[in-house]
Amino acid sequence: MIDTATAYANEGGVGDAIRDVDGSSSTQVKAGEDVRILITADSPDRGLPIATLATDLTGAGLLGDPIAVTPAPHVSIAQQSRFDRPGTYFIAAGVTAQGGLDAGVAVGRGHNIARADVTVTE
């Protein structure tokens, strides 16, 4: 499990975790097999609400467009991915906590990224 919430708690930052279905930050599957992924993000006590979440569940190295979430101190979503070729894929989730009421203003944002690896065998 990747859990960075503790490291940021004293700074009022944001922590997140990305796990496969068994709670691990790495997993091994066969090519073509579905991978269930649980993504959680938490702000420390009195922290900023999580406002956006973006993922790279293909291992491409780029986060996609943000997923709509209701701003809250805790966000949890389940996603699914599939890898058709053997190899190791590094998936990621990025979260942003937003201070203030205007999501278009960059001041007061806190960012964090969690990563996990998926090893695909034949």
C-alpha positions as CSV (number, residue, x, y, z in Angstrom):
1,M,0.0,0.0,0.0
2,I,1.2,3.5,-0.8
3,D,0.0,5.8,1.9
4,T,1.5,9.3,2.1
5,A,-1.2,10.9,4.3
6,T,1.0,10.7,7.5
7,A,3.9,12.5,5.8
8,Y,1.8,15.4,4.9
9,A,-0.4,15.6,8.0
10,N,1.8,18.2,9.7
11,E,1.8,20.4,6.6
12,G,-1.9,20.4,6.0
13,G,-1.3,18.6,2.7
14,V,-3.1,15.7,1.1
15,G,-2.3,12.0,1.1
16,D,-3.5,9.4,-1.3
17,A,-3.2,5.7,-2.0
18,I,-3.7,3.4,-4.9
19,R,-4.3,-0.3,-4.3
20,D,-5.3,-3.3,-6.2
21,V,-8.2,-5.4,-5.0
22,D,-6.2,-7.2,-2.3
23,G,-4.9,-4.0,-0.7
24,S,-1.4,-4.1,-2.2
25,S,0.4,-1.4,-4.1
26,S,1.6,-4.1,-6.6
27,T,0.0,-7.1,-8.2
28,Q,0.6,-9.8,-10.8
29,V,-2.0,-10.8,-13.4
30,K,-2.2,-12.7,-16.6
31,A,-2.5,-10.9,-19.9
32,G,-6.1,-10.0,-20.7
33,E,-7.2,-10.3,-17.1
34,D,-9.2,-7.4,-15.5
35,V,-7.5,-5.5,-12.7
36,R,-9.7,-3.9,-10.1
37,I,-8.1,-0.8,-8.6
38,L,-9.2,1.1,-5.4
39,I,-8.1,4.7,-5.2
40,T,-8.4,6.6,-2.0
41,A,-7.4,10.1,-1.0
42,D,-7.5,11.7,2.4
43,S,-6.8,15.2,3.8
44,P,-5.4,15.3,7.3
45,D,-7.6,16.6,10.1
46,R,-8.8,20.2,9.2
47,G,-7.1,19.8,5.9
48,L,-8.3,21.0,2.5
49,P,-11.1,19.1,0.7
50,I,-10.1,16.8,-2.2
51,A,-11.4,18.6,-5.3
52,T,-10.0,16.7,-8.3
53,L,-8.7,13.2,-9.0
54,A,-7.0,12.1,-12.2
55,T,-5.6,8.7,-13.2
56,D,-3.3,6.9,-15.4
57,L,-4.5,3.3,-15.3
58,T,-2.8,2.2,-18.5
59,G,0.8,2.9,-17.5
60,A,1.2,5.5,-20.3
61,G,2.9,7.9,-17.9
62,L,0.3,10.7,-18.3
63,L,-2.6,11.5,-16.0
64,G,-5.9,11.8,-17.9
65,D,-8.6,14.4,-17.5
66,P,-9.8,14.9,-13.9
67,I,-12.6,12.7,-12.7
68,A,-15.5,14.7,-11.2
69,V,-15.6,14.2,-7.4
70,T,-17.7,16.0,-4.7
71,P,-15.1,18.0,-2.7
72,A,-14.6,16.2,0.6
73,P,-11.8,15.3,3.0
74,H,-12.0,11.6,1.9
75,V,-12.5,10.4,-1.6
76,S,-12.6,6.7,-2.7
77,I,-13.3,5.3,-6.1
78,A,-13.0,1.9,-7.7
79,Q,-11.7,1.6,-11.3
80,Q,-10.8,-1.3,-13.6
81,S,-8.1,-1.7,-16.2
82,R,-6.8,-4.5,-18.5
83,F,-3.3,-5.1,-19.9
84,D,-3.1,-7.3,-23.0
85,R,0.7,-7.7,-23.3
86,P,3.2,-9.0,-20.7
87,G,5.3,-6.5,-18.9
88,T,5.3,-4.2,-15.9
89,Y,3.0,-1.2,-15.9
90,F,3.2,1.7,-13.5
91,I,-0.3,3.1,-12.8
92,A,-0.9,6.3,-11.0
93,A,-3.6,8.5,-9.4
94,G,-3.1,12.3,-8.8
95,V,-5.3,14.3,-6.4
96,T,-5.6,18.0,-5.7
97,A,-6.9,19.6,-2.6
98,Q,-8.4,23.0,-3.1
99,G,-8.4,25.9,-0.6
100,G,-10.9,28.6,-1.1
101,L,-14.1,28.5,-3.0
102,D,-12.9,29.2,-6.6
103,A,-11.6,26.0,-8.2
104,G,-10.1,28.1,-11.0
105,V,-7.6,29.8,-8.6
106,A,-4.3,27.9,-8.2
107,V,-3.5,29.6,-4.8
108,G,-4.0,27.2,-1.9
109,R,-3.9,23.9,-3.9
110,G,-2.1,20.9,-2.6
111,H,-1.1,18.1,-5.0
112,N,-0.1,14.5,-4.5
113,I,0.5,11.4,-6.7
114,A,0.4,7.8,-5.7
115,R,1.8,4.9,-7.9
116,A,1.4,1.2,-8.0
117,D,2.8,-1.5,-10.4
118,V,1.0,-4.2,-12.3
119,T,3.2,-7.1,-13.5
120,V,1.5,-8.9,-16.5
121,T,2.5,-12.4,-17.4
122,E,1.5,-14.6,-20.4
